[in-house]
Structures are given as structure tokens and as C-alpha cells.
């Protein structure tokens, strides 16, 4: 977009001066109607300077508006009573006066009368030929000078014309986890070498595991934020389960990760709050009004249920809950459907609640909600399972401390690897109990019918980074298609299915593809797993359509005769073929087998377009061609050697992705969860004008606010979002929403919708809480100039961009900024 910049500055005498430069004045009308204007305000006094960037976007066809706020601190002798000046500017430009100069008038700046500094604060901005004045309202705000200055100047802005430095060599989270696994292994090795072992359990061998024992472990985990301690508590409990009630190990694992089955089976709880409150009221005798009041005050239905149960007198003591009974009942509840299912669900929940003791009701209700919120990540459960299996062996005390530590570390690595390839505890847990770690990889490997987590790519902003990363390494460039990741499976007996990147079974969404699969595979292709992209396709024009077109296709109960949006499958990898896993084969071989065993069918099935070259000019040309062909950009992949294997669930640097818009701004798009909205005004009256977004912290199981967004939406988008999201309105923010004191939305939503977002850069923010405590002890990270790209129906809220990933993106940006640019950015918010 064309940019026009205005600079406002306070001089030493507080005279406010404005200048404007126009860029692209010769552009045609179509271009100017899409013009985005950037206002850069710099406020200077004798003590400090702040700079803020603000984007001005079209408000309607005839005008576009901007509201901007920035704060300025004037130091005083009294450290506890600094003066904060706030300047708010609202600029309106009509279509016919877009190329005219601006005229603005400021009101008098009122200073704290107790301050020794009282500069004259009346100034005028004068420019000729304006239709509307720039109105500035100055408010007096008392804040800590140091804190306010940090708000404004502590962040770095990314220069759009600078190259993006390659991401850090090792992923921070993986490094942290590796260190913790090593530390935990050393601790357990030391403990068992001294014959300390694990304390006795609260139940006897052969008895079902008491639900209370699991809840006690949950309570210990919830009370600490130390990941090593969390791992320690869970390992101890799992050792007891393995030794006393191994038949309950699988259900314990599922309850620990708050799932009932593998993701691809699609069986979920997530029961609505109203239904759960009804169950609490009916099982405890409390009035629904009291239940709602307690929930509004506490924000946790688990605690409400626990408190309600503790105050309820009982004539007899009910039978204690056990893990098998609770798990079976939860599965029964999730399986209920039909007209009377709501009442049946409430009845089953009531039976469980009546039997709850102590903290059991708290965790039972959270399980029913679908959110344990104890800070237990699934990857921690996987590591704990591996180490508990090793430590439960009868010969464990015969091993030396060093040998035991090595085995514990290797076990964690093996089980993590196996789970990424075969994410099915139903197969992994029995294999671990009946065999050993060494035999696990042979017993549990990629199996058609069970979707594996896809390999992901790292973003890059500069084409030269490709040559740096793949120096002396064979690589290939492929089109990055703008569609939906699709994993197509065919079993030996002939059944087929399609899975999303989130392991959701999409076979019902693509019955046309399912029907045509026999055309793509050659006769000697008996079983396979393909990694592909499903893309909307225009059969008349023979071209790719935008993702937005694909997103209009129904997700369930699709009849082939009713399909209006046609799709073409673009295959780029072959992971399994005729009974053999190809994951450890190099891409060159996988691609060769793909070409040999499948056939292209015009408009229905094609191989990803690729090009092999090490010349930057060729790569640039191929990138431009991909964009011209309605693709997002390029995927660049290692072809040969051990680094060219397929790495499930890993964001690998052996795959890089580069989009056209990556060459300016933040390299990767960000997937965020919608948690709130602001009532629209003006042209957006009747819909939501802006939204509050959050990233997800899987360790703490919480959503952390990251930005407000109001740009990138078409009128149809705004209407659709309003219609869809109003069904998910909740009266109060969830207890696991981490929010700042300001920018509270008018409406709150349950965490359901995931949106893909692009932004100019990231900044440290005192207002938002994304990744708080990672890059700053008290502040979070925010997005500057976020814009909506699309809805991510293929992603669950828990799979949104994590706080760790946000922190990593910020740190990568900071490295680039420090090296190449010293300009400062400011965390800004907008009114919509």
C-alpha cells in the first residue's frame, strides 16, 4: 500500500509543529482508495522523546479515520508524582481532500499544579486547506515516570527493508525440555541408586486406582509452577499405578491429558456451563441462582462444585470413585446424543458428583468442561510415562547410577518419537507394559488409519537465508498452496480416510475426493499415507481459488451432488507405501516413489510444482510465479541425507517457508484465539468493530491476551464473525484468561475460534500478557498493526500459536533489529 507520513513534535517551547509528506500522489484512483496512511508522532520535551507509529485505514468509500493515543512523561523533582501528558489525535480525511494539507489545533495542556515544571502547553498545528480539524485532547495522568517511559521506548521496531535473521539454531522450548529430562533422569537415578524408591500408595495391589489418588496428584501439580516438580509428582504416581494396577494405566494417561480417546476418533466432552451448573444444583440442592452467583464470583465451576458438595449434608457415605468407573462414565456421557441426551448427561453427572469427596468434584467438573487447568502439558505426560516404565522394572536397582540415567533419557526420547509417529496411547501403553522401551519402535510405528502430526516449516524473510541454510546441501523449492493440509490414508483392505493437520477426520467433508482416490493411485499401490494440500479449484478457468472460497465448503454431512466448491489435491510427500514407513527415507526417495506410484488427473490430483536450483534469481522468479499462480509462496526443503527425513510434529529448519509478504514485516503468520469483542460504531454499528485476541500457553493451560484487532475484515467478514461468535458469548472472562487492566472488551467469548493474523512486528507491552515472564518479568508481548487473514477451522484453540512461540518470534525480531535498525516502536491500540 502507498504510505503517507506525518510527523508531530513538541519542541523545547512546547510549540507543536506538523509537517506532512505525500508519497504516491500520482497513483490512480483505485490505488488511492486502498491507501493505508501511517502517522508517526514524535513528542519531545526537555527530558525525553517518544515515537509512535499508527496505521490509518479506510473507514468507508468517502473517508478514512484514525484515532491515536500516545503518552509522554515530563520528569519532575518528585519521583513519586511525575506528570504524564496524553495526546489523542483524531484525523478525518475526505476522499476529495486526501491529497490536501492538514490543519490541526491543540487544546491547552494542563499540568499538575504541584509540579515544579509548568511549561506553556498551548500550541497550534497549522496547515492550509483542510476539511476537518485534527482535534487533540490532552488529559492529565499521574503515573510512575519510569514505568511510562518504559511503556513507550522499551521495544524495537522491525525495519521492513532489512533482512530477517535466521531463527535461533535450537528451539528454546526443546532445549528447555531436554535439560529438564536430563535433570529428572539424574534425580531419579540418584534416588534409586540409594534404594530410596517411591512411597507406598493409598490402595492395594489388584484394586482399581482410586479417583482420589489422581486428584491428589492433580492438586500437587496445580500448586507448583516448576516443571521438574510437576514431572516428579506425575512419575511417582504413575510408578504406583504400574506396580499396583497396570490395567488402569491407559485410563490414567487419558484423564491426565483430559481426553477420552485418540484425537482422530473425535469423541470429546466440553459440556456447556449451563448443563454443568444444572447438575451441580440438582445434586447439591442449591438454587441455580446461587450457583450462578458463585460462578460469577469465583470463575471456576470446579471450585463451585467442590464448595457446594462440602456444604451438603449426607445421610450415608457413598462408594468411593475409582478411575475405571469415572472414565467409563465420562465416555458414556460424551457418546450420548439425541433429544433426551441432555437430561441423560445431567443424570450421569449427578451420580458422579454425589460420590465425590474432598477435591474430586473440582477436577471432575474441569474434566467435564474440557479444561483441567493445572499446568500439565501433554509432552510432560509422555516423558513421565517413559520414565515411570523404566523405574518400574524389577531389576532397576541393579543398574549403576550412570546407566540408569542414560536409560531414563533414552526412554523419554524414544517414547516422544514414537508418539509423534503414532499418536495413539491405546497402542503405545499396552506395548510399554508388555515389552520394553527398546522394542517399542518396532511394535508402534506409522500405521495407515492413524494420522500422525504433520511436519512443519520455519519461516524466513530473505531469499538469501535459503542459500545460507542449505549451503552445500541439495534442496528443492515447491509451491506453497493456499489451502487446507490434508493427510490421505489408504489401508491394505481398501478403506480410505482424510485427516486435517489437527488429526480431525475430514472424510465427510471431501466425499468427492474419497470417491476419486482410485484414479490417483496406480494398481500396485495397495496402502499409503499422502501429505497433501486440498485447494479450491476453478474448473472452467483451470486455476487455484483463494482459501476463503474453500472455507465456505461445509465440514459435515456433505453430499457430492450438493458440492459447489471443487477441490484439487496437490500431493507433496509420501509417508507410507505398501506396508513400509518412509519417514526415515530422504525426501528425494520419497518424491521419486510418489511420482512412480501415483498419476495426475487434471483438476483433481496433481504433484506440487517444484524447482531445483541454487541461483537466487531462479528462486526469486519461482517465488513470483507461485504468487502469480495464486499460491502463498514457496516451501524450501532438504533433499538428501539424514536431515531430509520426515519429522512428525516438529517445526524443522530442514523445511523453510517463504511468502511474498514475508519479505516485509513479521516472517510468519500467527494463529490466535478470539476471546472478546468491542461493540462497533459508525459504519460498523450492528456488528463487532474490533476483537481481543490471545495466544495459548500449554504449560499453564491459559489464554494470554496479545492484541486488539480491527483491520483486514471485509463487510461480509464482520457480519459472518458477528453471527458465529454471538453463539459463544459468555457473561464473564474465563478464569484461565490472563488479561491486562485496560482494554477490556464489551463482550467475552468462550475460546472456540482461531484466526490467522499477520502483523508489522511485535513489541513488549504493559497492557497485554502474551508470554509474560519470558521476555520481561511483568510485561507481555503485543502485535503492532495486526490484520485478519482468515479463519483456521482446522486448528483447535489449544493448537493456536503458543506463548513460547510468540517469545521466540520476538527474540528473533529483536536480534535483527539490534543489528540492523535502531528505530523504536510503540505498542499501540485503536478504537473501532
C-alpha positions, 0 to 999 in steps of 0.5 A: 500500500502507498504510505503517507507520513506525518510527523508531530513534535513538541519542541523545547517551547512546547510549540507543536509543529506538523509537517506532512509528506505525500508519497504516491500522489500520482497513483490512480484512483483505485490505488488511492482508495486502498491507501493505508496512511501511517502517522508517526508522532514524535513528542519531545520535551526537555527530558525525553522523546517518544515515537509512535507509529499508527496505521490509518485505514479506510473507514468507508468509500468517502473517508478514512479515520484514525484515532491515536493515543500516545503518552509522554512523561515530563520528569519532575523533582518528585519521583513519586508524582511525575506528570504524564501528558496524553495526546489523542489525535483524531484525523478525518480525511475526505476522499476529495481532500486526501491529497490536501494539507492538514490543519490541526489545533491543540487544546491547552495542556494542563499540568499538575499544579504541584509540579515544579515544571509548568511549561506553556502547553498551548500550541497550534498545528497549522496547515492550509486547506483542510476539511476537518480539524485534527482535534487533540485532547490532552488529559492529565495522568499521574503515573510512575515516570519510569514505568511510562517511559518504559511503556513507550521506548522499551521495544524495537521496531522491525525495519521492513527493508532489512533482512530477517535473521535466521531463527535461533539454531535450537528451539528454546522450548526443546532445549528447555525440555531436554535439560529438564529430562536430563535433570529428572533422569539424574534425580531419579537415578540418584534416588534409586541408586540409594534404594530410596524408591517411591512411597507406598500408595493409598490402595492395594495391589489388584484394586482399581486406582482410586479417583482420589489418588489422581486428584491428589496428584492433580492438586500437587501439580496445580500448586507448583509452577516448576516443571521438574516438580510437576514431572516428579509428582506425575512419575511417582504416581504413575510408578504406583499405578504400574506396580499396583494396577497396570490395567488402569494405566491407559485410563490414567494417561487419558484423564491426565491429558483430559481426553477420552480417546485418540484425537482422530476418533473425535469423541470429546466432552466440553459440556456447556456451563449451563448443563454443568451448573444444572447438575451441580444444583440438582445434586447439591440442592442449591438454587441455580441462582446461587450457583450462578452467583458463585460462578460469577464470583469465583470463575471456576465451576470446579471450585463451585462444585467442590464448595457446594458438595462440602456444604451438603449434608449426607445421610450415608457415605457413598462408594468411593470413585475409582478411575475405571468407573469415572472414565467409563462414565465420562465416555458414556456421557460424551457418546450420548446424543439425541433429544433426551441426551441432555437430561441423560448427561445431567443424570450421569453427572449427578451420580458422579458428583454425589460420590465425590469427596474432598477435591474430586468434584473440582477436577471432575467438573474441569474434566467435564468442561474440557479444561483441567487447568493445572499446568500439565502439558501433554509432552510432560505426560509422555516423558513421565510415562517413559520414565515411570516404565523404566523405574518400574522394572524389577531389576532397576536397582541393579543398574549403576547410577550412570546407566540408569540415567542414560536409560531414563533419557533414552526412554523419554526420547524414544517414547516422544518419537514414537508418539509423534509417529503414532499418536495413539496411547491405546497402542503405545501403553499396552506395548510399554507394559508388555515389552520394553522401551527398546522394542517399542519402535518396532511394535508402534510405528506409522500405521495407515488409519492413524494420522500422525502430526504433520511436519512443519516449516520455519519461516524466513524473510530473505531469499538469501537465508535459503542459500545460507541454510542449505549451503552445500546441501541439495534442496528443492523449492515447491509451491506453497498452496493456499489451502487446507493440509490434508493427510490421505490414508489408504489401508491394505483392505481398501478403506480410505480416510482424510485427516486435517493437520489437527488429526480431525477426520475430514472424510465427510467433508471431501466425499468427492475426493474419497470417491476419486482416490482410485484414479490417483493411485496406480494398481500396485499401490495397495496402502499409503499415507499422502501429505497433501494440500486440498485447494479450491479449484476453478474448473472452467478457468483451470486455476487455484481459488483463494482459501476463503472460497474453500472455507465456505465448503461445509465440514459435515454431512456433505453430499457430492451432488450438493458440492459447489466448491471443487477441490484439487489435491496437490500431493507433496510427500509420501509417508507410507507405501505398501506396508513400509514407513518412509519417514526415515527415507530422504525426501528425494526417495520419497518424491521419486516413489510418489511420482512412480506410484501415483498419476495426475488427473487434471483438476483433481490430483496433481504433484506440487510444482517444484524447482531445483536450483541454487541461483537466487534469481531462479528462486526469486522468479519461482517465488513470483510465479507461485504468487502469480499462480495464486499460491502463498509462496514457496516451501524450501526443503532438504533433499538428501541425507539424514536431515531430509527425513520426515519429522512428525510434529516438529517445526524443522529448519530442514523445511523453510517457508517463504511468502511474498509478504514475508519479505516485509514485516513479521516472517510468519503468520500467527494463529490466535484465539478470539476471546472478546469483542468491542461493540462497533460504531459508525459504519460498523454499528450492528456488528463487532468493530474490533476483537481481543485476541490471545495466544495459548500457553500449554504449560499453564493451560491459559489464554494470554491476551496479545492484541486488539484487532480491527483491520483486514475484515471485509463487510461480509467478514464482520457480519459472518464473525458477528453471527458465529461468535454471538453463539459463544458469548459468555457473561464473564472472562474465563478464569484461565484468561490472563488479561491486562487492566485496560482494554477490556472488551464489551463482550467475552467469548468462550475460546472456540475460534482461531484466526490467522493474523499477520502483523508489522512486528511485535513489541513488549507491552504493559497492557497485554500478557502474551508470554509474560515472564519470558521476555520481561518479568511483568510485561507481555508481548503485543502485535503492532498493526495486526490484520485478519487473514482468515479463519483456521477451522482446522486448528483447535484453540489449544493448537493456536500459536503458543506463548513460547512461540510468540517469545521466540518470534520476538527474540528473533525480531529483536536480534535483527533489529539490534543489528540492523535498525535502531528505530523504536516502536510503540505498542499501540491500540485503536478504537473501532 
